[in-house]
Amino acid sequence: KKQKIRIIMATTMQRSTRLGTQHRGVKSSWSCRVARHQRQRLVAANASKVFVVNTPGGGHAVLGFHLAKQLTADGHEVTIMVPGEESSDKMKKEPFSRFDELRDMGVTTVWGSPADCAAAAGSGSYDVVVDNNGKDLDTCQPVIDWAVSQGAKQFLYVSSAGIYQPSVTPPHLEGDAVKESASHVSVENYLKSASVEESIFRPQYITGDANNKDCEEWFFDRIARGRPVPIPGDGMSTTNVAQVEDMAKMMCLSVENEAAFGGLFNCVSDRGVTLNGIVKLCAEAAGVSDVEIINYDPEEVGVEGKKAFPFRYTYHFFSEPRAAITKLGMTYERSLGDALKERWAAYVASGRAEKDMSSKFELDDKIIAAVKETVNA
């Protein structure tokens, strides 16, 4: 009997010698420092005042945090505004709980409403305004209009690669067809007609320090407990998981850069990764030599794929940062595998690996039971 559901035992690949790994890490670290010093020299002569509207929740919040850090390190004067109240419970979570790090660098942190940025911004004007918050025109238009009225030269908007239509010729490139009904598209279109130089960034999945939305944690939760990792489909669908430091770097490269004016940039990693591949990289980061991956058909096991798995899996959903590489000179220094080792260390340090999460695996258990029943039939 042909099995529609397969159980795959995936064995992670061994890395090269520790000495070689350490050497590559030192070289990469040195390259990053040299590149940053070069950028700092270029920026110092023409530092900008930058106003960042940062989302109060979700995966994009960490991007604004790192963007403010990198802009300040490059010599820009940065104010970051978070919608809502500073006393909100949301502010007890990362990255907001670490805003002292920004203030220690000289970043001004304020709270307010995107509908009235002027009230939070105070006197003076800003050269560059960044919207890392709004997903629709009702939220973004007041920010754009304010930026124009106070004389901003450039407006950076964090949109979403999720607006691309599924393609039979992946990866998604800047200029590919989008879903016109998507709310981000209306913002992009309005911005293109506004009297300010726009630079639009479309991210996908994000990993990195101070993230408050699960990404790799979903995989770590299962690997840390020796559980099988259920992946819908055959696991070969390709996606893109970007390091937040790289994303912030890309946006920094665009600030008051004429090559970025009117530009559209996929704010993503330079390499795609399969869904089964993410499991293997996470297991390697955790020091697990083998991990059980269960590929399954959601309909056949009777679960809703979107509830059982956090990534899109029905098609190849990954973008390529071609425009940033060619127009901005974007480069990448660290692999996703190396980044995940750092994230695993943070995961363990947080104590999450020791928590009782049995209730979180109810859908997993249903999937695993259904798979075993089919295999044994």
N, C-alpha and C positions, 0 to 999 in steps of 0.2 A: 504493500500500500504506500502510495506516494505521500510523504509528509509535507504538509504546507507550512509547518512551523519547525524551525530548526533550533537546536541548542548548539551553541558554539562555545568551545573552550578556547579562549584567546590567551596566548602566552606573550607577555610583554618582552620586547627585545632588550638585551643587555646593553648598557652604554659602554663607551670606550673607557680606558683606564682613568682612575681618579685624577692622576697627574694631568692627563690630556684635557679633562673637563675643567680642572682648575685653571689651566693655561688659557683655554678659550674664554673662561669667565673674566680673567684679568684683562685679556685683550679687548673683550667687548666693553668692559667697564672703562678702560682707558679711551677707547674710541668715543664712547658717550661723553666723557669729560671734555675731550678735544672739540667735539662737535658743538657742545654747549658753550664753551669758551669762545668759539668762533662766532656763534650766534649772538652772544652777549656783546662782543665788540661791534657787530653790525648794528645792533639795536640801540646801544648806548647813545649814539649820535642822534637818534630819532625816536626816543621813547614816547610811548602813547599813553593817554589816559583811557582805561578800558573799564566799561561797566558790564558786569555779567549778571544776567537774570538766571538763577539756578533753581531747578525744580526741587520742591520740598520732599520728594519721594521717588522711588523707582530707580532703575539702573543708571539713568543719566546723571543722577546727583553726584556720583563719584567723578564723572567727567569734568563737571564744573569745578570741583575741588582741586583736581590735578591741573586743570587749565589755569586756575588762579595761581597755583604754586609756580608753574613753569613760566607764566607771563611775568610774574614778579621777579623770579630768578633771572629772567632775560632783561630786566631793567624797566619794565613798564609799571605804571601806577594803576593799581587794580582796586576796584570796589565790587564786591559780590553781594547781590541782594537775593534773599530767599523769600518767596511768597509766604505769608502767614505771620505767626507770632513766634518770637524767640523762645517763649515759655512753652510752646507746643511740645507734646510728648514725642513727636517726630524728631525734634532736635536732640533727643537723648541718644539717637542712633548715629552710627557712622554714615556719612562723613561729618555730619554737623557737630557731633560730640568732639571732633578734633579740629574745630575751627580756631582754637588757640594757636595751632600750628601756622595758620594763615596770618593771624594777627601778629604773631611773633616775627613774621617776615615783612610786615608792613601793609598787609592787605586790610582794607576797610570792609567790615562785615555789617550789613544792615538787613532789616526785615521790612517788608511792605507789600504793596499790591502791584501786579503788572499793569493794572488799569491806571495807576498813578505813579509811574517811576520817578517823576519829578519830586514828589514828596520825600521819597527815600534817598534820592540822589543828592539833594541839597543844592547849594549854589555851584556855579561853575559848569563847564561843559565837558563832554567826553568825545574823544576821537573815534573810538570804536565801541560798538554796543554788541553784546552777545546774548542771544535768546537760547538758553538751554533748558527751557521750561515748556513753552506752549506747543500744543499739538493741533490747534485749530485757529482759524482766523479771528474769532471773537477774543481769544486770549492774546494773540500775537500782534494784531493790528495796533492796539494802543501803544505797545512797546516800539513798534516800527515808526509810528507817527511821531512819538516823542523823540526818538533818535534823530529823525529828520529835522524836527523843529528846533532842536538844540544844537544842530550843526555837525552831527556825526559824519565822518568820511566813509566809514565802512560798517556793515552790519553782518555779523556771523550768525547763521541760523542752524541749529542742530535739528535736522529733519529725521528721516528714517529710511533705511534700505528696504523696509517692509512694504514700501509703496510700489516696488517693482512688480510688474506682471511676471508670473512664472514663464521661464524661457526654455526653449528646446536647445539653445546654444549657450549654456552658462560658460563663464560667470557673468553676472550683471555688470554692465559698464555704464559709466555716466552717459546719459542720453538715451538709454534703453527705455522702452515703453513702460509707463507707470499706470497705476489704477487711478483714473481721473477723479473717482469718487472719494479717494482718501483725503482726510482733512489736512494732512501735511501739504498736499499738492496745492490747495487753495492758498496756503501761507506762502509757499515758494513763488507762486504766480504773482501774488500781491507784492512781494518783496522785489521781484524783478521789475515791477513798474514804479517802484518808489524812487525818490530822488536821493539815493544813497548807493554806494557800491556794495553789492551783496556777494557773500561767499556762503555757499550752502553745503552742509556736511550730512551725509547719510550713514549712520552707524548700524551695526547689527548687534551681535551679542558681545558683552563686555566682561572681562575679568580684570581683577586688580585690587590693590590695597585700598581699603576703606569702602568697598562696595557693600551696599545694604540689600542687594537683590541677588538671590541664589543664581548661580551659574554652574561653576565647577562643584559647588557644594552639594548639588543634587547627586552627583556621581560619588563624591567623597563619602556622603552619608551611607551609601550601600557598601562601598569598598572597605570602609573602616570597620564594618560589622561582618565582613566576610559573606555578604549576601550576593546572590546573582544580580546582575544589572540588566533589567528588561529594556530593550530598545525596539521600538516599533519598526516594521518593515524589515528589509534585509541588512540594515545598518550601514549601507554604502552610500546613502544620501550625503552630499557634501554641504557643509555650512562654513561659517567664518566666526571665529572667536578672537576678538582683538584685545590686546593689552591696553588698559586705559592710559598708561604713560605714553604709548605710541599715538593714541588718538589725540591727546592733549598736545603732543609735539606737532602733529600735523596742523592743528588749528593755530598754534603759535607761529608756524611758518607762514601762515596766510596774513597775519596782522600787518596792515598797511603795506602789503606786497601787491604791486600792480598785477602780477601774474595770477593773483587769486581773485581779482575784481571780476565780478560776473561769473565766477567759477562754481562748478558743481563737483563735489569730491565725495567719493565713497570712503567714509572714515572707518576703515577696516584693516585687518592684517593683510600681509602680502602672501599668505598661504591659506588655502582652504584645509578643512579637516573633515573626515567622515565621522558619522555618529559613533560607529564602533571604535573609530580611532580615538575619539575623545576619552572613551572608557579606558583604552589601553594607555594613553598618556597620563590619565589620572592615577591609574594603578601603578605605573612606573614612578610617578611622583611620590606615591605613598610607600614605595619600596615593596610592593606586592608583585611576586614573580609570575603569578597567573591569576586570571579573573574570569569568572563565568559570565558570558554574555548570552542572554536569551533574546533572540529575534522572534518577533511574533506579529500576527495580523490582528489589529485591534478589534475588527468586526468579528473575527472568528472566536476570539476569547471573550467577547461581550463587554468591552470597555470603550470609553471615549478617549481617543488618542490624545486630545488636547489636555485632558485631565490627568492622564497617566504619564505624560512626558512633556518637559518644558520647552523643547525645541520644535521647529517645523521639520517634518520628516517625510512628507508625501512627494517632495521634489527636491532638486538640488537648489538650495537657497544660500547662495554665497556670492559676494561681490568682490571686485578687484579694484585696488586703489590706483588705477592707471593714471588718472589725472593728477593726483598728488605727487606721484613719482616723476612724471614728466614735466609738470609745471612748477612744482614747489621744491623739487629735489628731495622728496621724502625718502628716508632710509630706515631700515629696521635692524636692530642690533641683537635682539634676544628671541629665541624660539619659544613657541607656546609651551613645549615640554619643560623648558627651564623655568618659565613663569609659573607653571603649575606646581613645581617643586616649592617655590616660595609660598604659593597659596596653600599648599598642604601643611607647611610649617605653621602658618597663621591659623589654619583650621584646627590643628592639634592644640595650639596654644590657647585658643578660645574656649577649649573644654567641650566643644560640640561633639567630638568623637566619642565622649563618654556618656552623653545624655541618653535617656530612654526615649527612643523615637519610634517605638513599635507601632503606634497608631498611624504613623506616617506611611507605613508600608502595607496598609490594607489592600490597596489596589495592586501592589506588587504581588502580594500573596495570591490574589485572585488570578492574576496573569500566570504565575508560576504553576498553580494548580491546574489551570486549563491546559497549559502546555504539556504537563506531564500526562494528563488524561488523554490528550490527542496522541502523544508519542507511544503510550502504552496500549492504545486501542488496537 
